[in-house]
Amino acid sequence: MREGVLKRYRDFLEITPNTPMISMGEGNTPLVRSRFIANELGCGELYFKLEGCNPSGSFKDRGMVMAVAKAIEAGSTAIMCASTGNTSASAAAYGAYCGLTTIVLVPKGEIAAGKMAQALAFRPNIMVVSGTFDQALTMVRTFTEKYPVTLVNSLNPYRIEGQKTAAFEIVDDLGDAPDYLFIPVGNAGNITAYWRGFCEYNSLGKSTKRPRMMGFQAEGSAPIVRGEPIAEPKTVASAIRIGNPASWKQALTARDESDGIIDSVSDDEILAAYKMLASKEGIFGEPASAASVAGVAKLSRGGMDFSDKRVVCVITGTGLKDPDLASQQADMPLQELPLDLGAMEKALEEVVKESLSLRAKAIEVIPWYPEPIC
Ligand SMILES: *Cc1c(COP(=O)(O)O)cnc(C)c1O
């Protein structure tokens, strides 16, 4: 039973007797140990936190459930956000679940097809503006200050509060904090939330240490790395296509207090990690999520030694959010087959042979592979 983050972590959140304990089963996402990439990148232990397993397919649900619960507690009946996609999908889902009026503003042409289709399915009031995410967010901030509508972007303090539960889960699963946390950085709310979660748990004695926070932006959208806002951010990873992060200062605090870094990776590095994650680990994350893995790859190539370290990469959303990019990157001809068994046998001859040769290695590769009987 997935009880949701409000119930599971109620003692660590601002829950009052009047807070509605809503849940769509968010949180409690898998922490999967890497079997192949860890060796390639020279990591002692490497884990992936699969945030795409949340109800709307991204980590945004952890913060949204908290923000929406507190909005209802305060008597609000309307929520609003600007979004590169996942925030709107999450807001619209929880808005529908709670029967609220949901208003969503998205930058025209900047939002991945899966997120748009998903957001529309929940039937929010959705508007498309010709401008960047940052410009849309400015408009939403002004509007929600003027009207009785609750802002549910990560400027809403309850968003960050709810999102910190992911750090709790990692510590609860591993029995301690990892040495490193790699995470994509867009508006920088999530890195802020994780750092808060790790600090709170540590001060309560639930962990012996706090991880070094390793934030990664996309090269064409790296305002924090460059030290100045970017008017027209560009990257294939739409979820982190943000030129002026709302939680900029807090991200720097997380970096500095944890002795971490905020660095950037190129789109090519992001796409290489995106494909590697799927083909070598069976994990289909969205492009922005792959920035965390691309970050480990970059530092490992640069000579950083993770061989006796425990590393966690946050896979922030599911790959299904961006089907266009997935098809484009698949770049694999589909083999046509006549409806004929003979043709199939011929076509698969090599494949079967190859799989038999795999048997010899299977015991090493798959620890739970049975010993051959003969
Ligand atoms: C929102 C989002 C991010 C960026 O998180 P921030 O809190 O804005 O830094 C990264 N990946 C995915 C999939 C997202 O939805």
The ligand as a MOL file (V3000), in Angstrom:
LIG
                    3D

  0  0  0     0  0            999 V3000
M  V30 BEGIN CTAB
M  V30 COUNTS 15 15 0 0 0
M  V30 BEGIN ATOM
M  V30 1 C 11.0610 20.0180 -12.7850 0
M  V30 2 C 12.0030 19.0150 -13.3130 0
M  V30 3 C 13.3900 19.1410 -13.2000 0
M  V30 4 C 14.0450 20.3490 -12.5920 0
M  V30 5 O 13.7900 20.4890 -11.2200 0
M  V30 6 P 13.9440 21.9080 -10.5340 0
M  V30 7 O 13.3490 21.7600 -9.1990 0
M  V30 8 O 13.2050 22.8700 -11.4050 0
M  V30 9 O 15.4050 22.2210 -10.5070 0
M  V30 10 C 14.1970 18.1250 -13.6660 0
M  V30 11 N 13.6600 17.0320 -14.2540 0
M  V30 12 C 12.3360 16.8770 -14.3910 0
M  V30 13 C 11.8160 15.6530 -15.0440 0
M  V30 14 C 11.4570 17.8560 -13.9270 0
M  V30 15 O 10.1450 17.6870 -14.0890 0
M  V30 END ATOM
M  V30 BEGIN BOND
M  V30 1 1 1 2
M  V30 2 1 2 3
M  V30 3 2 2 14
M  V30 4 1 3 4
M  V30 5 2 3 10
M  V30 6 1 4 5
M  V30 7 1 5 6
M  V30 8 2 6 7
M  V30 9 1 6 8
M  V30 10 1 6 9
M  V30 11 1 10 11
M  V30 12 2 11 12
M  V30 13 1 12 13
M  V30 14 1 12 14
M  V30 15 1 14 15
M  V30 END BOND
M  V30 END CTAB
M  END
